[in-house]
């Protein structure tokens, strides 16, 4: 008898074999509008086995209560526009400039001209700002879970203070501050991660969970940060938050691109219960069979199909990638098929012709996953 999507994913996360390997898939909103995507959209809406976001807390701007506004400061029709974005907080304003090209199919794709955390003074204001438990939304969370029904598993997203900082700040400055201003950085990490841990405890008590997600670790591993810096600035703070998740009966899923093979055991020791997208070379360095041997009973692994190649790949190549992932990850459960590029790389499509190539590859991914994933 076929399992529901929820049953399939929970069985897999319990490191047992379900009726078939879960198939995760997402595509961009522009991709959904293509006639060629009709079957893919039907699969997404009716059969895919996805984790989905369910809002549990408001993390504001890096944990600070904030209001936001933006304005177009320059518009060259048909070419580009520039936006000034501002978060207003009790610690002052944090502002950024972004440049957007009209030709991009993905409206969320843009170039940073200035990031929100731009100076050491910005960083000090962020580090020293008073922090309280973030607002939580039990009713909103329950309504989202009820709407999801038996399709997939809900994830309440958590703030990862350092990972989010790197994305909202000037990269070179953050890594320099970790080396030259460790006291400022530890003050920020101590205050912000305690805030997250306290909020997690409140979320669990209010019935929000038990599944949580965190992102941005790919900015905190080599070559961005050394192993020593990871041990100092990431591991102890993450473990505090993850311990709060586990104390509340929850589990944590981590999104981390790039080369993670050398830190798989460290992530498990840190309290990560599921990891995606476990990218194979050349985008990452994960040998899925090796990863299963090392941490397969401790972390659910999702991914390993290199959809960054979809813009120039053939359906036959995609089928081979799915087969290799299934051969390595399928035995014994604990593995979900997943593409490794954002939106199965529909986010990267530069024009309609390239989008159609990607959509053909996604169809091949679905077909191979359903055929080869049966237990």
N, C-alpha and C positions, 0 to 999 in steps of 0.2 A: 504494500500500500504506500502511495506517495505521501511524503511528509509535507506539512506546511512549511513555508519559508522559515518561519520562526523556529519550528522544531528542527529543521535541517541545520540551521546555524548554531543553535544551542548544542545539538549533538556533536557537531564538528568542533565547537569550542570546548567540549568535554573530552576531546581527543578520542572520539569514537567514530566509526564509519556510519554515515547517514545513508539515505536512499541514493543520493548522488552528491558529488562535490558542489558546494554552493558556488554560484556564479554571480560575482559582483560586477556591476556596470553602471556607468553614468556617462551622459553626453551633455554638451552645452545646449542652451536654449535655442540659439540659431540653428544648430544641427537638427533639432526636433522639427523644424519647419520645412525641411527638405522632403519632397515626395518620396525620395529613395530611402528615407528613414522610417517609413510607415511600420514595417515589420519590427524594426529595432525598438521603436517607441512602444509597440504592443508588448514586446518582451519585457521592457523596462517596467511597464505599468502592471503587468500581470504575472511575470515569472521570475524576474531577477531577485537575487538574494542579497539585499543591500543593508548595511548599517545606515541609519539616517539620523540627521540631527534633530534633537528635541530640546528646545531652549529651557534651561534650568536656572540660569543666573545671568545677570547683567554685569559684564566685566568692565564696562565703561572704557576709558582710555588707559590701558595697562593697569587696570585695577582701580583707577581713580574715577569717581562719579564725574560725568562729563556731558556737555551738550556739544553738538557738532553743526557747523555750517560750511558751505563752500560757495565760491563765486568764480565765474569765468573771467579771467583777467586778459585773455587774448584769444581771438577767434579768427582763423584764416580759413574761410569756407572751402571745403573740398580738400584741405591739406591737414591742418591740425588745430587743436585748441589747447589752452593751458588753464588749469584750475588752481586756485588757492584754497586749501582745505585747513580748517581750524578746529581743534578740540579746546573747549573752554573748561578749565578745571579750577578747583580751589588753590592749586599750586601754580596757577597762571595758564596762559595760552600756549599751546604747542601747535605749530603750523608747518605746512608742507606745500610744495608746488609739484604738480604733475602735468605731463604733456601727453595728449591723446591724438592719435592719427585717425582721420576719418575712414581710411581704407580698411582698418582692422575689422574683421567679422566679429571678433570678441570685444565688446565694448569695455570689458573690465581690464583689458590689456593696455598698459600705459607705461611711460617712462618717468621715473622719479627725477626731478630736477633738484629738489630739496626735501629731505625727510624731516619728520616731526621732532626727533631728538637730534639736534644739530651741533650743540655745543656742550662743553663740560658743565656749564651752568644749568642747561636743560636737564642733564643727567643728575646733577645734585638736587634739583627741585623734585625730580621724580623719586629719588632715593629717600629724601627726607620727608616727603608728604605723609601726613597721617593716613592710616588705612583702617577701615572697618570691614566686617563681613559684607560681601557683595549682596545686593538684593537678589532674592530667589523667587521662583514662580512655580509653585507646586501645581496650581490649577492649570496653567498653560501647558506645563509638561504633561499632565495627565490627559488633557484633551488631545495633544499631539499623538501620544501613545495610543489612545483609543482610536484615533483616525487611522493609524497604521495597522491596527488589527493584527492579523497573523503574518503580515508581510514584513520580513526583516526584523532588525533589532534597533531600538532607539539608543542613541548616544547623547549624553549631556556633555557639551563641550566645556573644557576647563581652560583657564588662562595658563599659559606657560610663560612666566615673566621674562626669562632670558631669551627664549626663542622669539617671543613677540617683540621684545626690545630690538633684537637684531634686525627684524623686518621693518620696524618703524623708525629706525635710527640710521645715521650714516655708518655703514658697515666698518670702514677703517677705524673710525673713532671708537666703536664699541670694543673691538679686539685690542686696540691700543689701551683703552681704559682698563680692561681686564689685567693687562700687564703693568700699567703705570699707576692706576688708581684703584687698587684692589679693595681698599677700605670703603670707597664709595660704592663699588659694585657689590660687595658683600652686604652692605647696609640695605641696598635695594633688594637684593635676593632674599635676605632674611625677612624683611618686612613684607614683601610681596608674596613669597611662598607661604608664610604663616597665614596671611590673608586667604590664600587659596585653600590651604588645609582646613582652616576654620569654616570656610564656606562649604567645602565638601562635607564636613561633618553635619552642618545644618541641612544641606541638601538631602543627605541620606536619612536623617531623622524626619524630614518632611515627605519622604517617599519619592524623591527624585533620584533616579538611577534604576538598577544597580550598575549600569554600563556607562562608562565615561570615555572621553576621547581627548587627546592632546596632540598638538602639531608643532613643527618647526625644529625638531632635533637635527635635521640635516644641516642646519646652520651652526651646529655646535660640535661637529666631529671633524677630524682631519679632512681636508687641509685647513679648514677654518680655525679649529682649535686643536691644541695638542692633547694627547691622552692625559697628561698631567693636569692641564687646565680643566678638562672634562671632569676629572676626579675631584677637583677643588670647587668648581663653580656650577656643576650640573648634578652630579650623582647625589650628594647629601641633601640638596634642596628638593630634587625630584622624589627621592625616597620618602621624604617627610610627607609630601602630598600623596604619593602612592600608598603609603601606610595608612593615611586617613581614608582613602578609597577602600582598602581592604578591611579596615576596622569597621566600616559601615556595611560590610557584606558585598562590596562592589568589585568590579574588574575594570581595568584600564586598557584601552587600545591606543597605540602610538602610531602616528604617521611620520615616516622618516625616509626620505629619498637618499640616494647616493650610496657610498661604500660603507656598509654597516657590518660586514662579515666579522671584522676584528672585535666588535663590541657586542655581539649577540648575547653572550653570557652576562656581560655587564648590564645590558638592558633588562634581562630577566632578573638578575640580582637586585636591580633598582626597583623592581615591582611592576614591570610592563607585562601584561597578560596576553596581548595580541599585537602584532607588528605588521605593517604594510608600508610600501608595496614590494618589498624584498626584490629589488631590481637586479637582473642579471647583467653581466658585462655587455656593452661598454658603459652603460649608464650607472650601474652599480657594480658590486663585486660578489653578489650572493650566488653561490652554488646551492640550489635548493635542497638537493639530496643531503649535502653536508650540513646545511642549516637544520634540517629535520633531525639528523642524528644528534646534533649538539643541543638543540633547545626545543625540539618538536613536542616534547611532553610538557613544556613549561609555557610556551607562547604559541598561540594560534598564528599561523603565517598566511598572509593573503597577498596575491600578486603574481609576479614573475613572468608576465607576458609583456614584452617590451613594446608598448603601443606608441612610444616615441618614433618607432619605425613605420607606423601605419601610413603616413603621408606618401611614402614611396614603396610600400610593401605590396605583395600579392596575397590573395586569399590562401594559396598553397603554403606560403611562408608562415602565415598566421596559424594555420592548422598545425604545422610542425612545432611552432613555439608552444601551442596549447598542449600538444602531445608530450613534449619534453617536460613541461610543468606538471602535467598529470602523472607521468611516470615517476617523477621524483616526490611530489607532494601528496598524492592521493592516498597511498597505503596508510591505514591506521587512523584516518581522520586528522583533524588539526590543521587543515589546509583549505583555503577558499581560492578559487581562480579569480584573478583581478588583473586589470590592465595597469600599467605602471605610469602612464602619462595622464595628465589632467584631462578629464572628460574623454578618456580613451583617445586623447590627442585631437578631438574635435576643437578644443580651445586653440589649437595651433594652426588651424586651417587659414590660409591666406586668401583663398578665393573659392568659388563654387566648384570648380573642377577638382581641386585638391580635396575639398570636403567629400565629394562623391567617391574618391579613391578610399578615403578613410572609412566611409560608411560601408563600402564593400568588405573592407577588412574586419569591421565590427560584426557584420553578418557571419563571416567565416569564424570569428571568435565564438559567437553564440552557438553555431552549429556544431563546432568541434567540442565545445564545452559540454553541451547536452549529450552528445554521442559518447565521448570518452570519459565523462565524469561519473558514469553509472557504477554503482557497487554491485 
